[in-house]
Amino acid sequence: MFANGMNDLVVFVTVAREGNFTRAAARLGVSPSAVSQTMRGLEERLGVRLLTRTTRSVTRTEAGERLLNEIAPLLDQIEIHLNAVSDLRQRPSGTVRITADEFAARHVLWPKLQPVLETYPEVTVELITDYGLTDIVAERFDAGVRLGGIIDADMIAMPIGPDMRMVTVAAPAYLARHGSPQHPEELTEHRCINLRLPTHGGLYPWEFGSGENEFRVRVTGPLIMNSVLQILDACLAGVGIAQLPDTQVQSHLDDGSLQEILAEWSDPFPGYHLYYPSRRQQTAAFRVVLEHLRLER
């Protein structure tokens, strides 16, 4: 009876956090009907409704909110202790969940994570692409990856990539047709490729200089995209001017398919850092990932 009660509470916490029966079922590895049946049984035993269901969403009642606040931290602690016991096994195992933006996932994380997956077959890495400043504690991520200057002070931050520059580039064919701007403010007269961050909605302003000399320019142009990978393709095709991370475009600068402009206004800034909460007990799998991501000085 105790085991069944614990399972029912795990189902409730998962549904309450996900706000959706289908997503909760996917996370638990069961069918949505099984989740719904478990919730009905739990509410009948307690004699109180915990969730309000509509065709589009699931919300917590007052009783459900109270139960979630009291039970969820206890279940998290149990999971931490079970992971610690699991660490006694000879080989690290389990899932490490990381959130990162698209560029970091492809150019910084993946080259270092591939050897982890090959060396430790019982370790699973769940890598979620997100441009927003995700609350990794609330969303139950083990760690997040962001640029060094935008990490909360209560997190442990570890550099995993070198300093970066945002470089302004264009294809030679574009510059031959439209000329090359000599000052960032002249970009307002050019065809620029804008980035719209999915989690913010607004267009990303182009940044130049650093410190007290830092300033931003809002550009316009024929194309707006939400992926730096797509923007690179469009820039190579001569659609317009783009501002992209130096690591992403270096090979194209080397072979001449892109040219850097306004280089004197492009200053370096702190690169990508892995951040995670200091109070969380680290599993063996997470420690393995940490060591592989650590920046070699």
Solvent accessible surface area in square Angstrom, and as a share of the most:
residue,aa,sasa,rsa
1,M,202,0.90
2,F,165,0.69
3,A,65,0.51
4,N,99,0.51
5,G,27,0.26
6,M,48,0.21
7,N,89,0.46
8,D,19,0.10
9,L,36,0.18
10,V,59,0.34
11,V,20,0.11
12,F,0,0.00
13,V,5,0.03
14,T,9,0.05
15,V,0,0.00
16,A,5,0.04
17,R,86,0.31
18,E,39,0.17
19,G,22,0.21
20,N,40,0.20
21,F,30,0.13
22,T,87,0.50
23,R,127,0.46
24,A,0,0.00
25,A,1,0.01
26,A,82,0.63
27,R,121,0.44
28,L,53,0.27
29,G,67,0.64
30,V,72,0.41
31,S,54,0.35
32,P,64,0.40
33,S,80,0.52
34,A,40,0.31
35,V,1,0.01
36,S,28,0.18
37,Q,120,0.53
38,T,36,0.21
39,M,0,0.00
40,R,127,0.46
41,G,20,0.19
42,L,10,0.05
43,E,20,0.09
44,E,134,0.60
45,R,145,0.53
46,L,91,0.45
47,G,67,0.65
48,V,66,0.38
49,R,140,0.51
50,L,3,0.01
51,L,0,0.00
52,T,60,0.35
53,R,80,0.29
54,T,87,0.50
55,T,145,0.84
56,R,223,0.81
57,S,48,0.31
58,V,19,0.11
59,T,74,0.43
60,R,92,0.34
61,T,32,0.19
62,E,155,0.70
63,A,33,0.26
64,G,0,0.00
65,E,65,0.29
66,R,171,0.62
67,L,32,0.16
68,L,16,0.08
69,N,91,0.47
70,E,93,0.42
71,I,31,0.15
72,A,7,0.05
73,P,72,0.45
74,L,109,0.54
75,L,24,0.12
76,D,38,0.20
77,Q,91,0.41
78,I,71,0.36
79,E,78,0.35
80,I,37,0.19
81,H,109,0.49
82,L,114,0.57
83,N,53,0.27
84,A,29,0.23
85,V,95,0.55
86,S,40,0.26
87,D,38,0.20
88,L,151,0.75
89,R,132,0.48
90,Q,180,0.80
91,R,106,0.39
92,P,25,0.16
93,S,23,0.15
94,G,38,0.36
95,T,74,0.43
96,V,1,0.00
97,R,32,0.12
98,I,0,0.00
99,T,0,0.00
100,A,0,0.00
101,D,19,0.10
102,E,39,0.17
103,F,7,0.03
104,A,0,0.00
105,A,12,0.09
106,R,137,0.50
107,H,61,0.27
108,V,21,0.12
109,L,0,0.00
110,W,120,0.42
111,P,75,0.47
112,K,54,0.23
113,L,3,0.02
114,Q,76,0.34
115,P,55,0.34
116,V,0,0.00
117,L,67,0.34
118,E,126,0.56
119,T,73,0.42
120,Y,48,0.18
121,P,99,0.62
122,E,75,0.34
123,V,7,0.04
124,T,76,0.44
125,V,29,0.17
126,E,57,0.26
127,L,58,0.29
128,I,67,0.34
129,T,74,0.43
130,D,36,0.19
131,Y,39,0.15
132,G,7,0.07
133,L,113,0.56
134,T,23,0.13
135,D,83,0.43
136,I,0,0.00
137,V,51,0.29
138,A,64,0.50
139,E,95,0.42
140,R,81,0.30
141,F,12,0.05
142,D,29,0.15
143,A,0,0.00
144,G,0,0.00
145,V,0,0.00
146,R,7,0.03
147,L,51,0.25
148,G,23,0.22
149,G,67,0.64
150,I,92,0.47
151,I,34,0.17
152,D,98,0.51
153,A,112,0.87
154,D,106,0.55
155,M,35,0.16
156,I,71,0.36
157,A,47,0.37
158,M,14,0.06
159,P,39,0.24
160,I,1,0.01
161,G,7,0.07
162,P,91,0.57
163,D,100,0.52
164,M,9,0.04
165,R,62,0.23
166,M,41,0.18
167,V,0,0.00
168,T,4,0.02
169,V,0,0.00
170,A,0,0.00
171,A,5,0.04
172,P,49,0.31
173,A,55,0.43
174,Y,1,0.00
175,L,23,0.11
176,A,89,0.69
177,R,148,0.54
178,H,82,0.37
179,G,33,0.32
180,S,49,0.32
181,P,4,0.03
182,Q,124,0.55
183,H,62,0.27
184,P,0,0.00
185,E,113,0.51
186,E,65,0.29
187,L,0,0.00
188,T,77,0.45
189,E,148,0.66
190,H,30,0.13
191,R,108,0.39
192,C,0,0.00
193,I,2,0.01
194,N,5,0.02
195,L,23,0.11
196,R,97,0.35
197,L,27,0.14
198,P,75,0.47
199,T,73,0.42
200,H,115,0.52
201,G,38,0.36
202,G,41,0.40
203,L,57,0.28
204,Y,69,0.26
205,P,15,0.10
206,W,7,0.02
207,E,58,0.26
208,F,5,0.02
209,G,18,0.18
210,S,49,0.32
211,G,65,0.62
212,E,182,0.82
213,N,119,0.61
214,E,82,0.37
215,F,66,0.27
216,R,143,0.52
217,V,12,0.07
218,R,160,0.59
219,V,7,0.04
220,T,92,0.53
221,G,37,0.35
222,P,66,0.41
223,L,55,0.28
224,I,82,0.41
225,M,43,0.19
226,N,78,0.40
227,S,8,0.05
228,V,13,0.08
229,L,38,0.19
230,Q,82,0.36
231,I,5,0.02
232,L,19,0.10
233,D,94,0.49
234,A,11,0.09
235,C,0,0.00
236,L,58,0.29
237,A,81,0.62
238,G,5,0.05
239,V,48,0.28
240,G,0,0.00
241,I,0,0.00
242,A,0,0.00
243,Q,15,0.07
244,L,1,0.00
245,P,7,0.05
246,D,28,0.15
247,T,78,0.45
248,Q,9,0.04
249,V,0,0.00
250,Q,84,0.37
251,S,70,0.45
252,H,42,0.19
253,L,38,0.19
254,D,108,0.56
255,D,102,0.53
256,G,37,0.36
257,S,42,0.27
258,L,2,0.01
259,Q,83,0.37
260,E,52,0.23
261,I,13,0.07
262,L,12,0.06
263,A,49,0.38
264,E,125,0.56
265,W,60,0.21
266,S,15,0.10
267,D,52,0.27
268,P,83,0.52
269,F,55,0.23
270,P,70,0.44
271,G,1,0.01
272,Y,9,0.04
273,H,34,0.15
274,L,0,0.00
275,Y,16,0.06
276,Y,21,0.08
277,P,6,0.04
278,S,76,0.49
279,R,188,0.68
280,R,71,0.26
281,Q,92,0.41
282,Q,54,0.24
283,T,30,0.18
284,A,14,0.11
285,A,1,0.01
286,F,10,0.04
287,R,110,0.40
288,V,20,0.11
289,V,0,0.00
290,L,9,0.04
291,E,107,0.48
292,H,65,0.29
293,L,0,0.00
294,R,110,0.40
295,L,34,0.17
296,E,163,0.73
297,R,225,0.82
